[in-house]
Amino acid sequence: MFSREESKKLREDFWIFFGKRYQKKWLLYDTKVKEINLKFSFDNDKAMVSFDIETYDQVFREYYFEKFESLKNLLKAEVSEDILFEKEYIRSSGKVISRVYVEKPNVNIHNKKHWPEVFEFFHDNMEKFELFWWEYQDFITS
């Protein structure tokens, strides 16, 4: 078990090492659509790369989610066959978002032995997510 300070330090170290290993400016929040972000997530039991649709306006959230759902076959072909769709994903804060994502289960940010495989998972999948966004953003946002 780690103290709060130790856990925070390990998380910071993970992201610093990831940034040094892959010195690329990732798209992330810069989609030009305030409701849609690309995200990396890593916690005590999984790592995830996702499109997060975050807005309190349920109509907009559903609209964008349906756009992604209509591209499901392309997402499976171009990103991952294992891509998941959750129309109502509840974040730890309690906020309801929609999420389209891939995940790597059974990895823990506190276990440095897991870091190399998560680095690769993040790099490979974020590249695919970004390419997909650049290719289909006009459709998704129209």
The first five atom37 places (N, CA, C, CB, O) and aatype in JSON, in Angstrom:
{
  "aatype": [12, 13, 15, 1, 6, 6, 15, 11, 11, 10, 1, 6, 3, 13, 17, 9, 13, 13, 7, 11, 1, 18, 5, 11, 11, 17, 10, 10, 18, 3, 16, 11, 19, 11, 6, 9, 2, 10, 11, 13, 15, 13, 3, 2, 3, 11, 0, 12, 19, 15, 13, 3, 9, 6, 16, 18, 3, 5, 19, 13, 1, 6, 18, 18, 13, 6, 11, 13, 6, 15, 10, 11, 2, 10, 10, 11, 0, 6, 19, 15, 6, 3, 9, 10, 13, 6, 11, 6, 18, 9, 1, 15, 15, 7, 11, 19, 9, 15, 1, 19, 18, 19, 6, 11, 14, 2, 19, 2, 9, 8, 2, 11, 11, 8, 17, 14, 6, 19, 13, 6, 13, 13, 8, 3, 2, 12, 6, 11, 13, 6, 10, 13, 17, 17, 6, 18, 5, 3, 13, 9, 16, 15],
  "atom_mask": [
    [1, 1, 1, 1, 1],
    [1, 1, 1, 1, 1],
    [1, 1, 1, 1, 1],
    [1, 1, 1, 1, 1],
    [1, 1, 1, 1, 1],
    [1, 1, 1, 1, 1],
    [1, 1, 1, 1, 1],
    [1, 1, 1, 1, 1],
    [1, 1, 1, 1, 1],
    [1, 1, 1, 1, 1],
    [1, 1, 1, 1, 1],
    [1, 1, 1, 1, 1],
    [1, 1, 1, 1, 1],
    [1, 1, 1, 1, 1],
    [1, 1, 1, 1, 1],
    [1, 1, 1, 1, 1],
    [1, 1, 1, 1, 1],
    [1, 1, 1, 1, 1],
    [1, 1, 1, 0, 1],
    [1, 1, 1, 1, 1],
    [1, 1, 1, 1, 1],
    [1, 1, 1, 1, 1],
    [1, 1, 1, 1, 1],
    [1, 1, 1, 1, 1],
    [1, 1, 1, 1, 1],
    [1, 1, 1, 1, 1],
    [1, 1, 1, 1, 1],
    [1, 1, 1, 1, 1],
    [1, 1, 1, 1, 1],
    [1, 1, 1, 1, 1],
    [1, 1, 1, 1, 1],
    [1, 1, 1, 1, 1],
    [1, 1, 1, 1, 1],
    [1, 1, 1, 1, 1],
    [1, 1, 1, 1, 1],
    [1, 1, 1, 1, 1],
    [1, 1, 1, 1, 1],
    [1, 1, 1, 1, 1],
    [1, 1, 1, 1, 1],
    [1, 1, 1, 1, 1],
    [1, 1, 1, 1, 1],
    [1, 1, 1, 1, 1],
    [1, 1, 1, 1, 1],
    [1, 1, 1, 1, 1],
    [1, 1, 1, 1, 1],
    [1, 1, 1, 1, 1],
    [1, 1, 1, 1, 1],
    [1, 1, 1, 1, 1],
    [1, 1, 1, 1, 1],
    [1, 1, 1, 1, 1],
    [1, 1, 1, 1, 1],
    [1, 1, 1, 1, 1],
    [1, 1, 1, 1, 1],
    [1, 1, 1, 1, 1],
    [1, 1, 1, 1, 1],
    [1, 1, 1, 1, 1],
    [1, 1, 1, 1, 1],
    [1, 1, 1, 1, 1],
    [1, 1, 1, 1, 1],
    [1, 1, 1, 1, 1],
    [1, 1, 1, 1, 1],
    [1, 1, 1, 1, 1],
    [1, 1, 1, 1, 1],
    [1, 1, 1, 1, 1],
    [1, 1, 1, 1, 1],
    [1, 1, 1, 1, 1],
    [1, 1, 1, 1, 1],
    [1, 1, 1, 1, 1],
    [1, 1, 1, 1, 1],
    [1, 1, 1, 1, 1],
    [1, 1, 1, 1, 1],
    [1, 1, 1, 1, 1],
    [1, 1, 1, 1, 1],
    [1, 1, 1, 1, 1],
    [1, 1, 1, 1, 1],
    [1, 1, 1, 1, 1],
    [1, 1, 1, 1, 1],
    [1, 1, 1, 1, 1],
    [1, 1, 1, 1, 1],
    [1, 1, 1, 1, 1],
    [1, 1, 1, 1, 1],
    [1, 1, 1, 1, 1],
    [1, 1, 1, 1, 1],
    [1, 1, 1, 1, 1],
    [1, 1, 1, 1, 1],
    [1, 1, 1, 1, 1],
    [1, 1, 1, 1, 1],
    [1, 1, 1, 1, 1],
    [1, 1, 1, 1, 1],
    [1, 1, 1, 1, 1],
    [1, 1, 1, 1, 1],
    [1, 1, 1, 1, 1],
    [1, 1, 1, 1, 1],
    [1, 1, 1, 0, 1],
    [1, 1, 1, 1, 1],
    [1, 1, 1, 1, 1],
    [1, 1, 1, 1, 1],
    [1, 1, 1, 1, 1],
    [1, 1, 1, 1, 1],
    [1, 1, 1, 1, 1],
    [1, 1, 1, 1, 1],
    [1, 1, 1, 1, 1],
    [1, 1, 1, 1, 1],
    [1, 1, 1, 1, 1],
    [1, 1, 1, 1, 1],
    [1, 1, 1, 1, 1],
    [1, 1, 1, 1, 1],
    [1, 1, 1, 1, 1],
    [1, 1, 1, 1, 1],
    [1, 1, 1, 1, 1],
    [1, 1, 1, 1, 1],
    [1, 1, 1, 1, 1],
    [1, 1, 1, 1, 1],
    [1, 1, 1, 1, 1],
    [1, 1, 1, 1, 1],
    [1, 1, 1, 1, 1],
    [1, 1, 1, 1, 1],
    [1, 1, 1, 1, 1],
    [1, 1, 1, 1, 1],
    [1, 1, 1, 1, 1],
    [1, 1, 1, 1, 1],
    [1, 1, 1, 1, 1],
    [1, 1, 1, 1, 1],
    [1, 1, 1, 1, 1],
    [1, 1, 1, 1, 1],
    [1, 1, 1, 1, 1],
    [1, 1, 1, 1, 1],
    [1, 1, 1, 1, 1],
    [1, 1, 1, 1, 1],
    [1, 1, 1, 1, 1],
    [1, 1, 1, 1, 1],
    [1, 1, 1, 1, 1],
    [1, 1, 1, 1, 1],
    [1, 1, 1, 1, 1],
    [1, 1, 1, 1, 1],
    [1, 1, 1, 1, 1],
    [1, 1, 1, 1, 1],
    [1, 1, 1, 1, 1],
    [1, 1, 1, 1, 1],
    [1, 1, 1, 1, 1],
    [1, 1, 1, 1, 1],
    [1, 1, 1, 1, 1]
  ],
  "atom_positions": [
    [[0.84, -1.17, 0.0], [0.0, 0.0, 0.0], [0.89, 1.24, 0.0], [-0.96, -0.01, 1.22], [1.92, 1.29, 0.68]],
    [[0.49, 2.23, -0.76], [1.27, 3.45, -0.88], [0.57, 4.6, -0.16], [1.51, 3.8, -2.35], [-0.66, 4.67, -0.12]],
    [[1.37, 5.49, 0.41], [0.78, 6.69, 0.99], [0.29, 7.57, -0.15], [1.82, 7.46, 1.89], [0.64, 7.36, -1.31]],
    [[-0.51, 8.55, 0.18], [-1.03, 9.48, -0.82], [0.12, 10.17, -1.56], [-1.95, 10.54, -0.16], [0.07, 10.33, -2.78]],
    [[1.16, 10.57, -0.83], [2.31, 11.25, -1.42], [3.09, 10.31, -2.35], [3.23, 11.79, -0.31], [3.49, 10.7, -3.44]],
    [[3.29, 9.07, -1.89], [4.0, 8.09, -2.72], [3.22, 7.79, -4.0], [4.23, 6.78, -1.93], [3.8, 7.7, -5.08]],
    [[1.91, 7.65, -3.88], [1.07, 7.39, -5.04], [1.14, 8.55, -6.02], [-0.38, 7.14, -4.62], [1.29, 8.35, -7.23]],
    [[1.04, 9.76, -5.52], [1.12, 10.95, -6.37], [2.46, 11.0, -7.1], [0.92, 12.23, -5.54], [2.5, 11.31, -8.29]],
    [[3.54, 10.71, -6.39], [4.89, 10.74, -6.98], [5.01, 9.68, -8.08], [5.97, 10.51, -5.89], [5.58, 9.95, -9.14]],
    [[4.5, 8.48, -7.84], [4.55, 7.43, -8.86], [3.77, 7.84, -10.11], [4.0, 6.11, -8.3], [4.23, 7.62, -11.23]],
    [[2.6, 8.42, -9.92], [1.8, 8.89, -11.06], [2.55, 9.96, -11.85], [0.44, 9.44, -10.58], [2.6, 9.92, -13.08]],
    [[3.11, 10.92, -11.13], [3.89, 11.97, -11.8], [5.06, 11.37, -12.57], [4.4, 13.0, -10.77], [5.31, 11.75, -13.71]],
    [[5.77, 10.44, -11.94], [6.92, 9.79, -12.59], [6.49, 9.06, -13.87], [7.6, 8.81, -11.63], [7.17, 9.12, -14.89]],
    [[5.35, 8.36, -13.8], [4.88, 7.65, -14.98], [4.7, 8.62, -16.14], [3.56, 6.92, -14.68], [5.22, 8.37, -17.23]],
    [[3.99, 9.72, -15.92], [3.7, 10.66, -17.01], [4.95, 11.38, -17.48], [2.66, 11.68, -16.57], [5.07, 11.69, -18.66]],
    [[5.9, 11.65, -16.58], [7.17, 12.26, -16.98], [7.94, 11.29, -17.87], [8.03, 12.65, -15.72], [8.43, 11.69, -18.93]],
    [[8.06, 10.04, -17.46], [8.78, 9.04, -18.26], [8.1, 8.81, -19.61], [8.89, 7.72, -17.49], [8.77, 8.66, -20.63]],
    [[6.77, 8.77, -19.61], [6.05, 8.6, -20.87], [6.35, 9.78, -21.81], [4.52, 8.49, -20.61], [6.61, 9.58, -23.0]],
    [[6.3, 10.99, -21.27], [6.58, 12.17, -22.09], [8.0, 12.2, -22.62], [0.0, 0.0, 0.0], [8.23, 12.68, -23.74]],
    [[8.95, 11.71, -21.85], [10.34, 11.66, -22.31], [10.52, 10.59, -23.39], [11.3, 11.39, -21.14], [11.28, 10.77, -24.34]],
    [[9.81, 9.48, -23.22], [9.94, 8.39, -24.19], [9.28, 8.72, -25.52], [9.33, 7.11, -23.62], [9.79, 8.37, -26.58]],
    [[8.13, 9.41, -25.46], [7.4, 9.78, -26.67], [7.23, 11.29, -26.69], [6.0, 9.06, -26.74], [6.22, 11.83, -26.24]],
    [[8.23, 11.95, -27.21], [8.24, 13.41, -27.24], [7.43, 13.91, -28.42], [9.69, 13.95, -27.31], [7.97, 14.4, -29.41]],
    [[6.14, 13.77, -28.29], [5.21, 14.15, -29.34], [4.13, 15.02, -28.7], [4.58, 12.9, -30.05], [3.75, 14.8, -27.55]],
    [[3.66, 15.99, -29.45], [2.53, 16.79, -28.96], [1.26, 16.06, -29.37], [2.56, 18.27, -29.53], [0.88, 16.07, -30.54]],
    [[0.61, 15.43, -28.4], [-0.6, 14.67, -28.66], [-1.77, 15.62, -28.83], [-0.86, 13.66, -27.54], [-1.77, 16.72, -28.27]],
    [[-2.76, 15.21, -29.59], [-3.94, 16.02, -29.86], [-4.75, 16.3, -28.59], [-4.81, 15.32, -30.89], [-5.05, 17.46, -28.3]],
    [[-5.1, 15.29, -27.84], [-5.8, 15.35, -26.57], [-6.96, 16.35, -26.56], [-4.84, 15.7, -25.48], [-8.0, 16.08, -27.16]],
    [[-6.81, 17.49, -25.89], [-7.91, 18.46, -25.76], [-8.03, 19.38, -26.97], [-7.72, 19.29, -24.51], [-8.95, 20.2, -27.02]],
    [[-7.14, 19.27, -27.92], [-7.07, 20.22, -29.04], [-7.83, 19.72, -30.27], [-5.62, 20.48, -29.41], [-7.37, 19.89, -31.4]],
    [[-8.99, 19.1, -30.05], [-9.79, 18.59, -31.17], [-10.55, 19.7, -31.89], [-10.78, 17.54, -30.68], [-11.11, 19.49, -32.96]],
    [[-10.56, 20.89, -31.3], [-11.32, 22.05, -31.8], [-12.82, 21.88, -31.57], [-11.04, 22.26, -33.3], [-13.62, 22.69, -32.06]],
    [[-13.21, 20.85, -30.84], [-14.6, 20.63, -30.46], [-14.59, 20.48, -28.95], [-15.23, 19.34, -31.18], [-14.11, 19.48, -28.41]],
    [[-15.13, 21.48, -28.25], [-14.97, 21.49, -26.8], [-15.6, 20.29, -26.1], [-15.56, 22.75, -26.24], [-15.21, 19.95, -24.99]],
    [[-16.57, 19.66, -26.74], [-17.24, 18.51, -26.11], [-16.49, 17.18, -26.3], [-18.63, 18.37, -26.66], [-16.81, 16.2, -25.63]],
    [[-15.5, 17.13, -27.22], [-14.82, 15.87, -27.53], [-13.32, 16.01, -27.24], [-15.06, 15.47, -29.01], [-12.65, 16.9, -27.77]],
    [[-12.82, 15.1, -26.4], [-11.4, 15.08, -26.06], [-10.85, 13.67, -26.25], [-11.17, 15.57, -24.61], [-11.57, 12.69, -26.11]],
    [[-9.58, 13.6, -26.56], [-8.87, 12.33, -26.54], [-8.15, 12.26, -25.2], [-7.86, 12.2, -27.76], [-7.59, 13.25, -24.74]],
    [[-8.17, 11.1, -24.58], [-7.59, 10.99, -23.25], [-6.79, 9.71, -23.06], [-8.67, 11.06, -22.2], [-7.1, 8.66, -23.62]],
    [[-5.75, 9.84, -22.24], [-5.01, 8.71, -21.68], [-5.51, 8.57, -20.24], [-3.43, 8.93, -21.75], [-5.69, 9.58, -19.55]],
    [[-5.72, 7.36, -19.77], [-6.06, 7.12, -18.37], [-5.29, 5.89, -17.91], [-7.6, 6.94, -18.17], [-5.15, 4.92, -18.66]],
    [[-4.81, 5.94, -16.68], [-4.1, 4.8, -16.11], [-4.33, 4.84, -14.61], [-2.56, 4.83, -16.46], [-4.06, 5.85, -13.96]],
    [[-4.82, 3.74, -14.05], [-5.09, 3.69, -12.62], [-4.59, 2.38, -12.03], [-6.61, 3.86, -12.34], [-3.6, 1.82, -12.52]],
    [[-5.24, 1.9, -11.01], [-4.77, 0.71, -10.3], [-5.14, -0.61, -10.95], [-5.3, 0.71, -8.93], [-4.67, -1.66, -10.52]],
    [[-5.99, -0.59, -11.99], [-6.37, -1.87, -12.59], [-6.45, -1.87, -14.1], [-7.67, -2.28, -12.05], [-6.66, -2.93, -14.7]],
    [[-6.27, -0.7, -14.76], [-6.34, -0.7, -16.22], [-5.74, 0.58, -16.78], [-7.78, -0.87, -16.7], [-5.58, 1.58, -16.08]],
    [[-5.41, 0.51, -18.07], [-5.01, 1.69, -18.83], [-6.03, 1.86, -19.95], [-3.53, 1.55, -19.4], [-6.6, 0.87, -20.43]],
    [[-6.25, 3.1, -20.38], [-7.3, 3.35, -21.35], [-6.91, 4.52, -22.26], [-8.64, 3.63, -20.64], [-6.31, 5.5, -21.82]],
    [[-7.28, 4.4, -23.54], [-7.22, 5.51, -24.48], [-8.65, 5.71, -24.96], [-6.21, 5.24, -25.7], [-9.32, 4.74, -25.33]],
    [[-9.12, 6.96, -24.96], [-10.54, 7.17, -25.23], [-10.84, 8.47, -25.95], [-11.3, 7.12, -23.96], [-10.08, 9.44, -25.91]],
    [[-11.99, 8.45, -26.61], [-12.68, 9.66, -27.02], [-13.69, 9.89, -25.91], [-13.36, 9.54, -28.47], [-14.56, 9.05, -25.69]],
    [[-13.6, 11.0, -25.22], [-14.58, 11.34, -24.19], [-15.47, 12.46, -24.7], [-13.88, 11.75, -22.86], [-14.98, 13.5, -25.16]],
    [[-16.75, 12.24, -24.62], [-17.73, 13.24, -25.01], [-18.28, 13.8, -23.71], [-18.88, 12.64, -25.94], [-19.07, 13.15, -23.02]],
    [[-17.84, 15.01, -23.38], [-18.15, 15.6, -22.09], [-18.93, 16.9, -22.26], [-16.87, 15.86, -21.29], [-18.38, 17.91, -22.68]],
    [[-20.19, 16.85, -21.95], [-21.03, 18.05, -21.94], [-22.23, 17.78, -21.06], [-21.47, 18.45, -23.38], [-22.72, 16.65, -20.98]],
    [[-22.69, 18.81, -20.39], [-23.89, 18.65, -19.57], [-25.15, 18.62, -20.42], [-23.99, 19.77, -18.54], [-26.22, 18.25, -19.94]],
    [[-25.03, 19.01, -21.68], [-26.17, 19.0, -22.59], [-26.32, 17.59, -23.17], [-26.0, 20.06, -23.74], [-25.57, 17.19, -24.06]],
    [[-27.28, 16.86, -22.65], [-27.47, 15.46, -23.04], [-27.73, 15.32, -24.54], [-28.61, 14.84, -22.25], [-27.32, 14.32, -25.14]],
    [[-28.4, 16.28, -25.16], [-28.7, 16.22, -26.59], [-27.41, 16.22, -27.4], [-29.6, 17.4, -27.02], [-27.25, 15.43, -28.33]],
    [[-26.47, 17.12, -27.06], [-25.19, 17.16, -27.77], [-24.39, 15.9, -27.53], [-24.38, 18.39, -27.33], [-23.78, 15.35, -28.45]],
    [[-24.39, 15.43, -26.27], [-23.63, 14.22, -25.94], [-24.15, 13.04, -26.75], [-23.73, 13.91, -24.43], [-23.36, 12.28, -27.31]],
    [[-25.46, 12.87, -26.82], [-26.06, 11.78, -27.6], [-25.79, 11.95, -29.09], [-27.57, 11.7, -27.34], [-25.53, 10.97, -29.79]],
    [[-25.85, 13.18, -29.57], [-25.6, 13.45, -30.99], [-24.2, 12.99, -31.39], [-25.78, 14.95, -31.29], [-24.02, 12.26, -32.37]],
    [[-23.2, 13.42, -30.62], [-21.82, 13.03, -30.95], [-21.61, 11.53, -30.76], [-20.83, 13.82, -30.08], [-20.92, 10.9, -31.55]],
    [[-22.19, 10.97, -29.72], [-22.04, 9.54, -29.5], [-22.63, 8.74, -30.66], [-22.72, 9.13, -28.18], [-22.04, 7.75, -31.11]],
    [[-23.79, 9.15, -31.15], [-24.4, 8.47, -32.3], [-23.54, 8.59, -33.54], [-25.79, 9.04, -32.57], [-23.51, 7.67, -34.37]],
    [[-22.83, 9.71, -33.7], [-21.9, 9.85, -34.83], [-20.79, 8.8, -34.73], [-21.29, 11.29, -34.86], [-20.46, 8.13, -35.71]],
    [[-20.22, 8.65, -33.54], [-19.19, 7.63, -33.34], [-19.76, 6.23, -33.57], [-18.59, 7.74, -31.93], [-19.12, 5.4, -34.21]],
    [[-20.95, 5.98, -33.05], [-21.57, 4.66, -33.24], [-21.77, 4.35, -34.72], [-22.91, 4.59, -32.51], [-21.62, 3.2, -35.15]],
    [[-22.12, 5.36, -35.51], [-22.33, 5.14, -36.94], [-21.02, 4.78, -37.65], [-22.95, 6.38, -37.59], [-21.03, 4.25, -38.76]],
    [[-19.91, 5.08, -37.0], [-18.59, 4.75, -37.56], [-17.98, 3.51, -36.91], [-17.64, 5.94, -37.39], [-16.78, 3.25, -37.04]],
    [[-18.79, 2.76, -36.2], [-18.31, 1.61, -35.42], [-17.47, 0.64, -36.25], [-19.48, 0.86, -34.82], [-16.39, 0.23, -35.81]],
    [[-17.93, 0.27, -37.43], [-17.17, -0.68, -38.25], [-15.82, -0.11, -38.67], [-17.97, -1.07, -39.49], [-14.83, -0.83, -38.7]],
    [[-15.78, 1.17, -38.97], [-14.51, 1.81, -39.31], [-13.6, 1.89, -38.09], [-14.75, 3.22, -39.88], [-12.39, 1.65, -38.2]],
    [[-14.15, 2.22, -36.94], [-13.35, 2.25, -35.72], [-12.76, 0.87, -35.42], [-14.19, 2.74, -34.53], [-11.6, 0.76, -35.02]],
    [[-13.57, -0.17, -35.6], [-13.07, -1.53, -35.36], [-11.95, -1.88, -36.35], [-14.22, -2.56, -35.49], [-10.97, -2.53, -35.98]],
    [[-12.09, -1.45, -37.58], [-11.09, -1.77, -38.61], [-9.82, -0.92, -38.47], [-11.7, -1.57, -40.0], [-8.72, -1.42, -38.67]],
    [[-9.97, 0.34, -38.12], [-8.84, 1.26, -38.14], [-8.2, 1.49, -36.78], [-9.27, 2.56, -38.69], [-7.03, 1.87, -36.7]],
    [[-8.94, 1.27, -35.71], [-8.39, 1.5, -34.38], [-8.18, 0.16, -33.67], [-9.34, 2.41, -33.55], [-7.04, -0.22, -33.38]],
    [[-9.28, -0.54, -33.38], [-9.16, -1.83, -32.69], [-10.47, -2.59, -32.77], [-8.75, -1.63, -31.22], [-11.55, -2.01, -32.64]],
    [[-10.37, -3.86, -32.98], [-11.55, -4.73, -32.97], [-12.18, -4.74, -31.57], [-11.17, -6.17, -33.4], [-13.37, -5.04, -31.42]],
    [[-11.39, -4.41, -30.57], [-11.84, -4.45, -29.18], [-12.38, -3.12, -28.67], [-10.7, -4.9, -28.31], [-12.53, -2.94, -27.46]],
    [[-12.66, -2.19, -29.56], [-13.14, -0.87, -29.13], [-14.49, -0.99, -28.42], [-13.24, 0.1, -30.34], [-15.35, -1.77, -28.84]],
    [[-14.66, -0.21, -27.38], [-15.87, -0.26, -26.56], [-16.62, 1.07, -26.65], [-15.52, -0.59, -25.09], [-16.01, 2.13, -26.81]],
    [[-17.95, 0.99, -26.54], [-18.81, 2.16, -26.62], [-19.68, 2.2, -25.37], [-19.69, 2.12, -27.91], [-20.4, 1.25, -25.08]],
    [[-19.61, 3.3, -24.64], [-20.48, 3.47, -23.47], [-21.18, 4.81, -23.56], [-19.66, 3.35, -22.14], [-20.56, 5.87, -23.42]],
    [[-22.47, 4.74, -23.79], [-23.27, 5.96, -23.93], [-23.34, 6.73, -22.62], [-24.68, 5.61, -24.42], [-23.35, 7.96, -22.63]],
    [[-23.39, 6.02, -21.51], [-23.46, 6.66, -20.2], [-22.37, 6.08, -19.3], [-24.86, 6.47, -19.55], [-22.61, 5.15, -18.53]],
    [[-21.2, 6.64, -19.41], [-20.05, 6.24, -18.6], [-19.99, 7.18, -17.4], [-18.71, 6.28, -19.44], [-19.96, 8.4, -17.57]],
    [[-19.95, 6.63, -16.21], [-19.93, 7.45, -15.0], [-18.48, 7.56, -14.5], [-20.86, 6.86, -13.9], [-17.87, 6.57, -14.09]],
    [[-17.97, 8.78, -14.55], [-16.61, 9.03, -14.06], [-16.57, 8.95, -12.55], [-16.1, 10.41, -14.53], [-17.61, 8.99, -11.89]],
    [[-15.38, 8.83, -12.0], [-15.24, 8.72, -10.54], [-15.82, 9.95, -9.82], [-13.76, 8.54, -10.15], [-16.2, 9.87, -8.66]],
    [[-15.88, 11.07, -10.52], [-16.46, 12.29, -9.95], [-17.98, 12.25, -9.92], [-16.0, 13.51, -10.74], [-18.62, 13.09, -9.29]],
    [[-18.56, 11.25, -10.6], [-20.01, 11.15, -10.69], [-20.58, 11.76, -11.97], [0.0, 0.0, 0.0], [-21.75, 11.58, -12.28]],
    [[-19.74, 12.47, -12.69], [-20.2, 13.09, -13.95], [-20.46, 12.01, -14.99], [-19.14, 14.12, -14.48], [-19.67, 11.07, -15.14]],
    [[-21.57, 12.15, -15.71], [-21.92, 11.21, -16.77], [-21.39, 11.76, -18.09], [-23.46, 10.97, -16.84], [-21.68, 12.9, -18.46]],
    [[-20.61, 10.94, -18.79], [-20.08, 11.29, -20.1], [-20.39, 10.13, -21.04], [-18.54, 11.59, -20.05], [-20.9, 9.09, -20.61]],
    [[-20.08, 10.3, -22.3], [-20.09, 9.17, -23.23], [-18.64, 8.89, -23.58], [-20.95, 9.46, -24.53], [-17.82, 9.81, -23.65]],
    [[-18.31, 7.62, -23.78], [-16.91, 7.26, -24.0], [-16.82, 6.16, -25.05], [-16.25, 6.79, -22.68], [-17.59, 5.2, -25.05]],
    [[-15.86, 6.33, -25.95], [-15.48, 5.33, -26.95], [-14.02, 5.04, -26.65], [-15.72, 5.83, -28.47], [-13.19, 5.95, -26.68]],
    [[-13.68, 3.77, -26.37], [-12.35, 3.53, -25.82], [-11.83, 2.12, -26.06], [-12.35, 3.81, -24.35], [-12.56, 1.19, -26.42]],
    [[-10.53, 2.0, -25.85], [-9.87, 0.7, -25.75], [-9.18, 0.68, -24.4], [-8.83, 0.46, -26.94], [-8.76, 1.72, -23.88]],
    [[-9.08, -0.51, -23.83], [-8.42, -0.59, -22.53], [-7.49, -1.78, -22.45], [-9.45, -0.67, -21.43], [-7.64, -2.78, -23.15]],
    [[-6.53, -1.63, -21.57], [-5.59, -2.7, -21.26], [-5.84, -3.04, -19.79], [-4.07, -2.27, -21.53], [-5.45, -2.28, -18.9]],
    [[-6.47, -4.19, -19.54], [-6.77, -4.56, -18.15], [-5.54, -5.16, -17.45], [-7.92, -5.55, -18.11], [-4.54, -5.5, -18.08]],
    [[-5.67, -5.29, -16.16], [-4.67, -5.98, -15.33], [-3.3, -5.32, -15.34], [-4.53, -7.4, -15.79], [-2.27, -6.0, -15.3]],
    [[-3.29, -4.0, -15.38], [-2.04, -3.24, -15.21], [-2.3, -2.23, -14.1], [-1.58, -2.54, -16.56], [-3.43, -1.79, -13.88]],
    [[-1.23, -1.86, -13.4], [-1.36, -0.99, -12.24], [-0.3, 0.1, -12.32], [-1.22, -1.78, -10.92], [0.88, -0.19, -12.47]],
    [[-0.73, 1.35, -12.23], [0.21, 2.47, -12.33], [1.27, 2.43, -11.22], [-0.55, 3.8, -12.27], [2.35, 2.99, -11.38]],
    [[0.97, 1.78, -10.12], [1.94, 1.69, -9.02], [2.98, 0.59, -9.24], [1.21, 1.44, -7.72], [3.93, 0.49, -8.47]],
    [[2.81, -0.23, -10.27], [3.76, -1.3, -10.56], [4.61, -0.9, -11.76], [3.01, -2.65, -10.84], [4.16, -0.95, -12.91]],
    [[5.84, -0.5, -11.5], [6.72, 0.0, -12.57], [7.01, -1.07, -13.63], [8.04, 0.49, -11.98], [7.39, -0.74, -14.75]],
    [[6.83, -2.33, -13.29], [7.03, -3.4, -14.28], [5.97, -3.33, -15.37], [6.99, -4.78, -13.6], [6.19, -3.83, -16.48]],
    [[4.83, -2.73, -15.09], [3.75, -2.6, -16.08], [3.96, -1.4, -17.0], [2.41, -2.48, -15.37], [3.35, -1.33, -18.07]],
    [[4.79, -0.47, -16.61], [4.92, 0.77, -17.35], [5.33, 0.59, -18.82], [5.93, 1.64, -16.68], [4.7, 1.2, -19.68]],
    [[6.33, -0.22, -19.14], [6.72, -0.34, -20.55], [5.57, -0.81, -21.46], [7.88, -1.3, -20.69], [5.41, -0.29, -22.56]],
    [[4.78, -1.79, -21.0], [3.68, -2.26, -21.84], [2.58, -1.21, -21.96], [3.1, -3.57, -21.27], [1.91, -1.13, -22.98]],
    [[2.39, -0.4, -20.93], [1.4, 0.67, -21.0], [1.9, 1.79, -21.9], [1.08, 1.2, -19.6], [1.12, 2.38, -22.64]],
    [[3.19, 2.1, -21.84], [3.76, 3.09, -22.77], [3.44, 2.69, -24.2], [5.31, 3.23, -22.57], [2.95, 3.51, -24.99]],
    [[3.7, 1.44, -24.54], [3.44, 0.95, -25.9], [1.95, 0.99, -26.23], [3.98, -0.47, -26.07], [1.55, 1.4, -27.32]],
    [[1.13, 0.55, -25.3], [-0.32, 0.58, -25.48], [-0.8, 2.0, -25.76], [-1.04, 0.02, -24.24], [-1.56, 2.23, -26.71]],
    [[-0.35, 2.96, -24.95], [-0.75, 4.35, -25.15], [-0.28, 4.86, -26.5], [-0.19, 5.23, -24.03], [-1.06, 5.43, -27.26]],
    [[0.97, 4.66, -26.8], [1.52, 5.19, -28.05], [0.79, 4.61, -29.26], [3.01, 4.88, -28.15], [0.35, 5.36, -30.13]],
    [[0.67, 3.31, -29.32], [0.04, 2.67, -30.48], [-1.41, 3.09, -30.64], [0.13, 1.15, -30.35], [-1.86, 3.39, -31.74]],
    [[-2.15, 3.1, -29.55], [-3.57, 3.4, -29.65], [-3.85, 4.89, -29.83], [-4.28, 2.91, -28.42], [-4.77, 5.24, -30.58]],
    [[-3.11, 5.75, -29.18], [-3.35, 7.18, -29.38], [-3.04, 7.57, -30.83], [-2.51, 8.03, -28.39], [-3.73, 8.41, -31.41]],
    [[-2.02, 6.98, -31.39], [-1.72, 7.24, -32.81], [-2.94, 6.89, -33.67], [-0.48, 6.41, -33.28], [-3.33, 7.67, -34.54]],
    [[-3.52, 5.74, -33.43], [-4.69, 5.3, -34.2], [-5.9, 6.2, -33.94], [-5.05, 3.84, -33.84], [-6.62, 6.55, -34.88]],
    [[-6.11, 6.59, -32.69], [-7.23, 7.48, -32.36], [-7.06, 8.82, -33.05], [-7.34, 7.67, -30.83], [-8.01, 9.37, -33.61]],
    [[-5.84, 9.36, -33.02], [-5.6, 10.65, -33.66], [-5.81, 10.57, -35.17], [-4.18, 11.14, -33.36], [-6.45, 11.44, -35.75]],
    [[-5.28, 9.54, -35.79], [-5.48, 9.38, -37.23], [-6.95, 9.26, -37.57], [-4.72, 8.15, -37.75], [-7.41, 9.84, -38.56]],
    [[-7.68, 8.53, -36.77], [-9.12, 8.39, -37.0], [-9.81, 9.76, -36.88], [-9.73, 7.38, -36.0], [-10.65, 10.1, -37.7]],
    [[-9.45, 10.51, -35.87], [-10.05, 11.84, -35.68], [-9.77, 12.73, -36.89], [-9.51, 12.49, -34.4], [-10.69, 13.37, -37.4]],
    [[-8.51, 12.77, -37.34], [-8.18, 13.63, -38.48], [-8.97, 13.21, -39.72], [-6.67, 13.58, -38.78], [-9.39, 14.06, -40.5]],
    [[-9.16, 11.93, -39.91], [-9.86, 11.42, -41.09], [-11.37, 11.7, -41.05], [-9.62, 9.93, -41.22], [-11.96, 12.02, -42.08]],
    [[-11.98, 11.58, -39.88], [-13.45, 11.62, -39.8], [-14.02, 12.79, -38.99], [-13.93, 10.35, -39.2], [-15.22, 12.83, -38.74]],
    [[-13.19, 13.73, -38.59], [-13.68, 14.83, -37.75], [-14.76, 15.66, -38.45], [-12.52, 15.73, -37.36], [-15.69, 16.12, -37.79]],
    [[-14.66, 15.85, -39.74], [-15.69, 16.64, -40.44], [-17.04, 15.95, -40.36], [-15.3, 16.87, -41.92], [-18.06, 16.61, -40.16]],
    [[-17.05, 14.63, -40.52], [-18.31, 13.9, -40.39], [-18.84, 13.95, -38.97], [-18.12, 12.46, -40.82], [-20.03, 14.18, -38.76]],
    [[-17.97, 13.74, -38.0], [-18.39, 13.69, -36.6], [-18.95, 15.05, -36.16], [-17.22, 13.28, -35.7], [-19.9, 15.1, -35.38]],
    [[-18.38, 16.11, -36.63], [-18.78, 17.45, -36.17], [-19.82, 18.12, -37.05], [-17.57, 18.33, -36.08], [-20.24, 19.24, -36.75]],
    [[-20.24, 17.48, -38.12], [-21.22, 18.13, -39.01], [-22.65, 17.87, -38.58], [-21.02, 17.66, -40.43], [-23.58, 18.34, -39.23]]
  ]
}
